[in-house]
């Protein structure tokens, strides 16, 4: 056992303190909240779809995909979630943080993080699509008006298109979102459903 094991256990506790910035202040969650839900979703769809992927890798990708967000809200104002410069700074911050954590604790953190970001394996494409679905389910479950609703309407399109086995559940999520749009007084545009068109 490494000398810094206790330090690592204390450090990962910071994940529950890091507030995510999406759709703040209508709702927010911690990085650990989001990550735990993603792990459950990945596990569920892996089994439900009987996927011939590396299960352990899928779970590890889910665990570490946002590990670089640790302490993020100490350095970046989560209220500025629509500012493109914030997103750029967030990416830089995450990469620096994951390198630091990986060097301090174990190298596989950075390996999983980069595989997820590069999306160059089927496992990464699957977990990325699940991640985007989770990002849509959360605001729908709290039923509060979504900021940047036009962006949100197609939020998971690219990711799910890259892993089309999730299209059926994505259709159900979009159907629920259409109802929410009507409740919120937003127009549901034809192009919001273009991801389901046959190419």
N, C-alpha and C positions, 0 to 999 in steps of 0.2 A: 504494500500500500504506500502511495506517495506521501511525502511529508506535508503536502499542501491539500490533502483530501478534505479536512475540516474547513479550510478556507474556501474550497470549491463549493461545499454544501452551503456555506453561509452566503457565498456569492450568488448562487442560483436563486436564492430567496429574493434577490433584487428584481427578478422577473415579474413578481406579483406587485411590485411597487411602480413599475414603469407603465404609465398610462399611454395607450395608443391614441393617435390623433384623429382617426377617421370620424367625420360627422360630429365633431365636438362643437358645442356642448350638449346637443340633443341626447347623445349617449356616448359613453366611452367604456373601455374595458382595459384590463392589464394585458401585457404580453403573455403572461402565463394563462390567463383566461382563454385567450384566443388559441394559444398553442394546444392546450388540453382539448378544446373542442375539435381542433383540426385532427389531432391524433385519433379521437373517437370516430370522426368522419372517414378518415383514411382506413382505419380498421374495418369499419362497417362496409364500405364500398369494395374494399379488397376481397372480403368474403362474399358479399352479395353478388359481385360480378365475376367471382371465381377467377381472379386475375392470375396470370402466369408471370408474375413479377417477383422480385426479391422483397419479401415481406419485411425483413429486418431493415433493409435499406429504406423502404418507404416510411417506416416508423421513425427512423433516425433523421431522414430528411424533414419530416414534419416537426420533430423535436427541435432541430437546429435552424430551421429556415428563417426564423426571426430572432435568433439568439443575439445578433448584433444590436438589437434594440435596447439591450440592457442599459439602464440609466439615461435613455434617450431624452426623456422629458426634462432632464436637468439642463440639457444643452440646446434643445430645440423647442420652441413654443408650439404646443399642440394646437393652439387656436389658429395657427397659420397654415392649416391643412390644404388650402387651395393655392398657396404660393409655390410656383415651380422651383424657385430657388431653395425653398425648404426641402422639397423632395430631393433635389440634387445634394444638398448638404446632408440629408438623412442617409443617402446611399454611401456617401464618403464616410460618415460617422460609423455606420454599420460595418463597413469593410475594415476600418481601423480597429473597431472594437472586437470583431471576430478574430482578427489576426492576433491581437493582444491576448484574448482568452485562449485561443488555440495554442499559442506559444507557452502560456503559463500552465495550462492544464493538459490538453492532449490534442494532437494534430488533426484527428478526424473531425473535430468541430469545423475547421475551415474547409476540409474536403467536402463534407456534406453541404455546408453553406454554399460553396461555389458550384457544386453540382446542381443544387436547387436553382441558383441564380442563372446559371448558363442553360438550364433546361435541355441538356444534351443526352438524357436517357429517358426511357419510358417511365421509369419510377419518378423522375423529377417532373415530367409532364403530368403524370397522374396526381401527384401531391400538389402541384401548382393549381390544377383545376379544382381540386378539393378545397384548397385555400381560398380561391376566388368565390366558390359557392358558400363557404362559411362566412365570408365577408358580406354576402347578400342576405343570408339567413338571419344574422344578428339584428340588423335594423328592422327587418320585416317582423321579427318576433316582438320587438318593443313597440312597434306601430307608432313611430313618431316621424314627422316630416323629414325627408332626406334632403340634405343640402346637395347641390350639384346633381339633381335627379336625372338629367339627361345623360351625364357620364355614367351614373349608376345603372341606368337601364341596359347598358351594354357592357357592364363592368367585367363580366366573366366570359364574354363572347369568344375572345381569342384563345383563352386557356382551355375552355371546354371544346372548342373546335379542334384543338391540338390533342384532345383526349375524348373523342366522340362517344365513347361508351357511357359517358355521363350526360349525354343529350336528353334522355327521357326525364331525368330529375330536373334538369335545367329548364325544360319546358314547363314543368309544374311550378318551379320558382317564378318563372316569368309570368305565368298565369296569375299567380298570387300578387305579383308586383303590379300587373295591370289593374287589379282591383284597388290596390293602394293608391295608384296614380289617380284613379277616378275619385277616390275619397279625398285626396289632397288637392284636387282641382287641376291636375296636370294632364296634358294631352299625351296619349300613348301613340307614338308615331310608327308608321309602317316599318321603317328601317330598324326599329328595335327588335323585330322578329326575323331580320334577314339572316341571322345565324342558322336558322332552321331551313333555309332555302336549299334545294338540291343544286349543286354546282354543275 
